[in-house]
Every structure is written in C-alpha cells, then in structure tokens.
C-alpha cells in the first residue's frame, strides 16, 4: 500500500469510558458520548486495476507536541 496526499476529516461518535457518566433528573444513568473529528489518509493498492485505483482510508496517528 502506498500513501497518497489525499486527506479527509470524518466525524465519529465515541463512547467515553465508564467513569464519564451522567445521571438524568429521573435517575437514568447515561454513558457519555462525544463526536470526534479524525484525520484520514488514502492508501492505494498496487498495481492499479483498469477500473481505477483501489485502496482504503486509514486514520492518521496523532502525535503529541514536545
């Protein structure tokens, strides 16, 4: 698979861990969910077919600044 310069952002709904819960006024416990933006990069398979390039979107790992 060959990385390409094609990038895209996608939004996913992520469920928070068990310690992030909310309790409604009626006592219902809900797990917290957030929408998270993820950067993805297109990876092409080699060789290309006659129908055009094939490949897959992969998440770009996020590094921490130092």
C-alpha angles and dihedrals in degrees: 000000000000122000116232133197090251111118134175139176120228129185121227131183108234124194113224122229124274094271094063103074133139128211119215123219090262092054098259111149115218129187114234119250129188135184111241127195113222126192114222134189128207116239117195125213119229130258105035119231126228088257092063135267119331126201146114142262114248129190115253109233113241116227127202121243116244 
